[in-house]
């Protein structure tokens, strides 16, 4: 689902590793109940726990019947997701799908 313009946008930091996963979870909880656009354009390093937090959020937003989309992604973010076997193509905003 693509995020609606009336929703929230969350920009991810450069590093989403074990140390940042808890803060990411808290940020996601704070915007729950809204359509959400994720800007992952600044991500340089993405760890397994960061991926898990994001994928749990995707499932939560789907269960809550709100949209969740990545509106911008860095090459590092895209490659890290592919490396761990997570396909986010269906979560990419139409404008950035390849």
N, CA and C of each residue as an Amber inpcrd file, in Angstrom:
protein
   294
   0.8330000  -1.1880000   0.0000000   0.0000000   0.0000000   0.0000000
   0.8700000   1.2410000   0.0000000   0.5650000   2.1920000  -0.7710000
   1.3060000   3.4540000  -0.7770000   0.7380000   4.3670000   0.3070000
   1.6260000   5.1130000   0.9400000   1.1880000   6.0030000   2.0130000
   0.4370000   7.1990000   1.4440000  -0.5670000   7.6430000   2.1510000
  -1.3400000   8.8110000   1.7450000  -0.6380000  10.0640000   2.2200000
  -0.8930000  11.1760000   1.5480000  -0.2310000  12.4210000   1.9020000
  -0.6370000  12.9410000   3.2660000  -1.7780000  12.5140000   3.7880000
  -2.2400000  12.9860000   5.0840000  -1.5560000  12.2650000   6.2350000
  -0.7150000  11.2850000   5.9320000  -0.0600000  10.5030000   6.9630000
   1.1950000  11.1690000   7.4920000   1.9770000  10.3900000   8.1900000
   3.2280000  10.8500000   8.7960000   4.4080000  10.3790000   7.9670000
   5.5160000  11.1070000   8.0760000   6.7720000  10.7050000   7.4450000
   7.8190000  10.5360000   8.5290000   8.5470000   9.4270000   8.4510000
   9.6050000   9.1400000   9.4070000  10.9090000   8.9920000   8.6380000
  11.9000000   9.8120000   8.9840000  13.2110000   9.7340000   8.3480000
  14.1200000   8.8640000   9.2030000  14.7380000   7.8790000   8.5800000
  15.6410000   6.9830000   9.2950000  17.0430000   7.5570000   9.3120000
  17.7750000   7.2440000  10.3640000  19.1440000   7.7160000  10.5060000
  20.1190000   6.9190000   9.6620000  21.3810000   7.2760000   9.7270000
  22.4200000   6.6400000   8.9240000  22.6890000   5.2000000   9.3520000
  22.5310000   4.9220000  10.6380000  22.8370000   3.5890000  11.1560000
  21.6190000   3.0300000  11.8830000  21.1900000   1.8480000  11.4560000
  20.0900000   1.1390000  12.1140000  20.6040000  -0.2260000  12.5470000
  21.3120000  -0.2270000  13.6520000  21.8900000  -1.4610000  14.1520000
  21.2740000  -1.8150000  15.5000000  21.8860000  -2.7220000  16.2060000
  21.3970000  -3.1730000  17.5050000  21.1590000  -2.0050000  18.4570000
  22.0580000  -1.0450000  18.4730000  21.9470000   0.0900000  19.3870000
  20.7970000   1.0280000  19.0380000  20.4130000   1.0900000  17.7900000
  19.3700000   2.0120000  17.3350000  17.9900000   1.3710000  17.1990000
  17.9170000   0.0570000  17.2870000  16.6390000  -0.6450000  17.0740000
  15.5760000  -0.2320000  18.0820000  15.9430000  -0.0520000  19.3140000
  14.9850000   0.3450000  20.3490000  14.4400000   1.7500000  20.0880000
  15.3080000   2.6600000  19.6980000  14.8700000   4.0230000  19.3950000
  13.9530000   4.0260000  18.1720000  14.2640000   3.1980000  17.1760000
  13.4140000   3.0810000  15.9940000  12.0420000   2.5550000  16.3870000
  12.0110000   1.5400000  17.2220000  10.7380000   0.9980000  17.6970000
   9.9100000   2.0800000  18.3780000  10.5450000   2.8690000  19.2350000
   9.8290000   3.9410000  19.9370000   9.2740000   4.9860000  18.9720000
  10.0560000   5.3350000  17.9420000   9.5780000   6.3000000  16.9440000
   8.3750000   5.7440000  16.1930000   8.4400000   4.4710000  15.8480000
   7.3280000   3.8450000  15.1360000   6.0690000   3.7940000  16.0020000
   6.2430000   3.4620000  17.2580000   5.0950000   3.4250000  18.1730000
   4.4510000   4.8040000  18.2740000   5.2630000   5.8550000  18.2440000
   4.7310000   7.2110000  18.3990000   3.8780000   7.6560000  17.2140000
   4.0330000   7.0180000  16.0600000   3.2430000   7.4000000  14.8850000
   2.2260000   6.3230000  14.4940000   2.0860000   5.3150000  15.3210000
   1.1200000   4.2520000  15.0300000  -0.2860000   4.8410000  14.9550000
  -1.0880000   4.2910000  14.0630000  -2.4430000   4.7850000  13.8810000
  -2.5620000   5.7690000  12.7380000  -1.4470000   6.0390000  12.0730000
  -1.4060000   6.9410000  10.9220000  -0.8390000   6.2030000   9.7260000
  -1.2020000   6.6520000   8.5190000  -0.4960000   6.1740000   7.3390000
   0.9400000   6.6540000   7.4730000   1.8990000   5.8340000   7.0180000
   3.2980000   6.1570000   7.2690000   4.1440000   6.0460000   6.0070000
   4.9480000   7.0810000   5.7940000   5.9570000   7.1030000   4.7350000
   7.3150000   7.0700000   5.4000000   8.1740000   6.1760000   4.9420000
   9.5150000   6.0450000   5.5040000  10.5290000   6.5750000   4.5070000
  11.3660000   7.5020000   4.9700000  12.4750000   8.0280000   4.1790000
  13.7420000   7.3300000   4.6630000  14.2220000   6.3850000   3.8700000
  15.4280000   5.6320000   4.2230000  16.6180000   6.0630000   3.3620000
  16.5730000   7.2740000   2.8470000  17.6170000   7.7500000   1.9400000
  18.9520000   8.0010000   2.6330000  18.9530000   8.1990000   3.9470000
  20.1950000   8.4760000   4.6690000  20.8470000   7.2120000   5.2370000
  20.1740000   6.0690000   5.1260000  20.6850000   4.8370000   5.7310000
  21.9650000   4.3900000   5.0330000  23.0140000   4.2260000   5.8310000
  24.2990000   3.7410000   5.3340000  24.5780000   2.3210000   5.8060000
  24.0010000   1.9780000   6.9730000  24.2220000   0.6450000   7.5350000
  22.9440000   0.1720000   8.2000000  22.5220000  -1.0370000   7.8460000
  21.2870000  -1.6120000   8.3600000  21.5780000  -3.0000000   8.8960000
  21.3450000  -3.1770000  10.1960000  21.5750000  -4.4720000  10.8250000
  20.3180000  -5.3180000  10.8490000  20.4910000  -6.5680000  11.2080000
  19.3790000  -7.5120000  11.2420000  18.2560000  -7.1010000  12.1670000
  18.5770000  -6.5460000  13.3190000  17.5340000  -6.1280000  14.2520000
  16.7600000  -4.9260000  13.7100000  17.4270000  -4.0360000  13.0070000
  16.7410000  -2.9130000  12.3650000  15.7550000  -3.4130000  11.3230000
  16.1620000  -4.4170000  10.5470000  15.2700000  -5.0230000   9.5580000
  14.0610000  -5.6290000  10.2480000  14.2840000  -6.3470000  11.3490000
  13.1840000  -6.9830000  12.0780000  12.1850000  -5.9600000  12.6000000
  12.6820000  -4.8540000  13.1300000  11.7950000  -3.8090000  13.6450000
  10.9550000  -3.2380000  12.5050000  11.5740000  -2.9770000  11.3700000
  10.8400000  -2.4400000  10.2310000   9.8000000  -3.4260000   9.7040000
  10.1560000  -4.6960000   9.6270000   9.2110000  -5.6910000   9.1130000
   8.0650000  -5.9390000  10.1050000   8.3380000  -5.8270000  11.3870000
   7.2640000  -5.9180000  12.3840000   6.3160000  -4.7310000  12.2260000
   6.8780000  -3.5640000  11.9190000   6.0450000  -2.3770000  11.7030000
   5.1680000  -2.5500000  10.4710000   5.7260000  -3.1180000   9.4000000
   4.9370000  -3.3710000   8.1880000   3.7250000  -4.2280000   8.5360000
   3.9490000  -5.2770000   9.2990000   2.8460000  -6.1780000   9.6720000
   1.8330000  -5.4610000  10.5630000   2.3190000  -4.6690000  11.4980000
   1.4310000  -3.9270000  12.4040000   0.5700000  -2.9400000  11.6250000
   1.1920000  -2.1790000  10.7160000   0.4390000  -1.1990000   9.9210000
  -0.6110000  -1.9110000   9.0520000  -0.2440000  -3.0630000   8.5190000
  -1.1880000  -3.8300000   7.7040000  -2.3750000  -4.2920000   8.5580000
  -2.0990000  -4.8020000   9.7430000  -3.1690000  -5.2440000  10.6370000
  -4.0510000  -4.0920000  11.0820000  -3.4490000  -2.9100000  11.2330000
  -4.1980000  -1.7170000  11.6350000  -4.9190000  -1.0660000  10.4580000
  -4.7230000  -1.6120000   9.2540000  -5.3570000  -1.0990000   8.0280000
  -4.9050000   0.3240000   7.6790000  -3.6200000   0.5790000   7.9120000
  -3.0040000   1.8480000   7.5210000  -1.8940000   1.5460000   6.5210000
  -1.6240000   2.5040000   5.6580000  -0.5870000   2.2800000   4.6500000
   0.8080000   2.5160000   5.2330000   1.7770000   1.8220000   4.6560000
   3.1750000   1.8840000   5.0600000   3.9790000   1.7900000   3.7730000
   4.7840000   2.8070000   3.4770000   5.5640000   2.7960000   2.2410000
   6.9250000   3.4450000   2.4560000   7.9050000   2.9210000   1.7320000
   9.2190000   3.5360000   1.6830000   9.1870000   4.5150000   0.5160000
   9.3450000   5.8090000   0.8080000   9.2690000   6.8210000  -0.2460000
  10.6360000   7.1670000  -0.8170000  11.6770000   6.9070000  -0.0590000
  13.0530000   7.1080000  -0.5190000  13.8970000   6.0350000   0.1550000
  14.7990000   5.4200000  -0.6100000  15.7120000   4.4320000  -0.0280000
  17.1050000   4.6460000  -0.5960000  18.1010000   4.4490000   0.2320000
  19.4850000   4.5280000  -0.2370000  19.8660000   3.1940000  -0.8610000
  20.9320000   3.2000000  -1.6270000  21.4340000   1.9470000  -2.1990000
  21.8240000   0.9780000  -1.0840000  22.4420000   1.4960000  -0.0280000
  22.8580000   0.6490000   1.0870000  21.6500000  -0.0120000   1.7560000
  20.5730000   0.7360000   1.9000000  19.3510000   0.1930000   2.5010000
  18.7930000  -0.9180000   1.6130000  18.6800000  -0.6430000   0.3330000
  18.1300000  -1.6170000  -0.6150000  18.9850000  -2.8850000  -0.6390000
  20.2970000  -2.7320000  -0.6860000  21.2050000  -3.8850000  -0.7320000
  21.1370000  -4.6970000   0.5510000  21.0490000  -4.0240000   1.6930000
  20.9600000  -4.7390000   2.9700000  19.6790000  -5.5580000   3.0500000
  18.5770000  -4.9960000   2.5870000  17.3130000  -5.7320000   2.5840000
  17.4170000  -6.9550000   1.6760000  18.0070000  -6.7960000   0.5110000
  18.1750000  -7.9200000  -0.4080000  19.0830000  -8.9790000   0.1950000
  20.1340000  -8.5390000   0.8810000  21.0960000  -9.4560000   1.4810000
  20.4460000 -10.3780000   2.5130000  19.5100000  -9.8360000   3.2820000
  18.8360000 -10.6640000   4.2980000  17.5880000 -11.3430000   3.7430000
  17.3140000 -11.1370000   2.4520000  16.2120000 -11.8390000   1.8090000
  14.8510000 -11.2030000   1.9790000  14.8130000  -9.8970000   2.2330000
  13.5370000  -9.2040000   2.4000000  13.2250000  -8.4290000   1.1290000
  12.0890000  -8.7500000   0.5160000  11.6490000  -8.0750000  -0.6920000
  10.7300000  -6.9240000  -0.2930000  11.1730000  -5.6960000  -0.5410000
  10.3570000  -4.5280000  -0.1800000   9.7500000  -3.8560000  -1.3980000
   9.8700000  -4.4860000  -2.5730000   9.3620000  -3.8590000  -3.7950000
   7.8980000  -3.4430000  -3.6700000   7.0840000  -4.2620000  -3.0410000
   5.6620000  -3.9320000  -2.8970000   5.4240000  -2.7980000  -1.9020000
   6.4560000  -2.4540000  -1.1280000   6.3480000  -1.3790000  -0.1420000
   6.9430000  -0.0660000  -0.6390000   7.5270000  -0.0790000  -1.8280000
   8.1310000   1.1340000  -2.3680000   7.0560000   2.0080000  -3.0020000
   7.1800000   3.2970000  -2.7770000   6.2640000   4.2420000  -3.4270000
   6.4180000   4.0890000  -4.9320000   5.3410000   4.2830000  -5.6600000
   5.3410000   4.1030000  -7.1170000   6.4640000   4.9010000  -7.7840000
   6.7650000   6.0690000  -7.2640000   7.7510000   6.9540000  -7.8650000
   9.1550000   6.3700000  -7.8560000   9.4560000   5.4500000  -6.9430000
  10.8290000   4.9490000  -6.8580000  10.9570000   3.4790000  -7.2260000
   9.8880000   2.8340000  -7.6160000   9.9730000   1.4340000  -8.0390000
  10.8030000   1.3350000  -9.2930000  11.6110000   0.2700000  -9.3620000
  12.4950000   0.0900000 -10.5140000  11.8780000  -0.8040000 -11.5420000
